[in-house]
Amino acid sequence: MRPEGWAKDMAEPPINIGVIGCGQIAQNIHLKILPRLPGVRVTALAEADAANRERARALAPGATLFESADELIHNAQVEAVLIALPSALHAQTAITALAAGKHVYLEKPVATKRADARRVVEAWQTTKMVGMIGFNYRFNPLIQQAKTILGSGLIGDLLAIQSVFSAAAHSLPEWKRNRITGGGVLLDLGSHHVDQVQYLTGQPIDQVFARTSSVRGEADNAALEMRLAGGALVQSFFSLSAIDEDRIDLYGTRATLSVDRHRGWSAEVDNSARQGSRFDGIMRGLGRMAHIGYAIDKFRAVGHERSYQAALECFVRAVRGEAVEYPNLEAGYRSLCVIEAAEKAAIHGASVAISEINSVV
């Protein structure tokens, strides 16, 4: 099936995109999606590691290769950049690209420090360029379903949220082992759920408490207790050393709403009054069957995750000037505010208020 807007894209000149950072995520995700998007041309690749450059060349054979990000950014042919560098390099690279008049898709986190994230947002706000943060899971169909259901009031008043996002143990690049270079589970996985909780509910997180532990790298496990501005409580567990799991459960006064990205076929509403009944179990099973198309599409998707392509399609549409909603760089800033507060809470053993969560100053 051709993506939405295919005919329009084919009638317009292609958008020339440069990819900065051609490591694992670029090779496994971005460079498998971008070249096949209508109206997109991967014009340039920037990568300091020679072996990664050659592997990337095979995925985008027509692209010009550069060793440095600055060379690519100042190439006149490049209109937009996708930045997938180690996290500690995100902020300055994004600022340089925005100053050069390039649209920016920045993999999360927006920066490793809140002060640097603020500089990125300020640089973006002075331009008319698209500045999108890579919170791709917002585009997952299950998250979209959950947002619609939550907005309908079906589960009643929101009381609490529980979430877990963990990844099976695998080899980590050295920069992911240390917080100063952008490592740790909170920046890697936690930033996604911190964003999703606020995106789903439309409420900022205003307080956080956290504990972390280190198994294979610095702070690669974390447990957070948060409070939304509306009063609902949030408990989250993140790990880079457990099984693959990504689940969010939202508890309301009338029902529970559950999203299981790895195992679920749809966002599920469970009315506690009927929980455990045979009829209810049959109906939930039939509901899953109705969404078998999602399971098939997921199996076919790059990385078995449909949101990667949807996010990049949204970026391209925004660059073309379409009025589309996307997670902008300020959303990345808000997420990092919570992450930094959680890290402070873990150090001091006390809850921390998120005083700056609603604005960039």
Secondary structure, 3 states (H helix, E strand, C coil): CCCCCHHHHHHCCCEEEEEECCCHHHHHHHHHHHHHCCCEEEEEEECCCHHHHHHHHHHCCCCEEECCHHHHHCCCCCCEEEECCCHHHHHHHHHHHHHCCCEEEECCCCCCCHHHHHHHHHHHHCCCCCEEECCHHHHCHHHHHHHHHHHHCCCCCEEEEEEEEECCCCCCCHHHHCHHHCCCHHHHHHHHHHHHHHHHHCCCEEEEEEEEECCCCCCCEEEEEEEECCCCEEEEEEECCCCCEEEEEEEECCCEEEEECCCCCCCEEECHHHCCCHHHHHHHHHHHHHCHHHHHHHHHCHHHCCHHHHHHHHHHHHHCCCCCCCCEHHHHHHHHHHHHHHHHHHHHCCCEECCCCCCCC
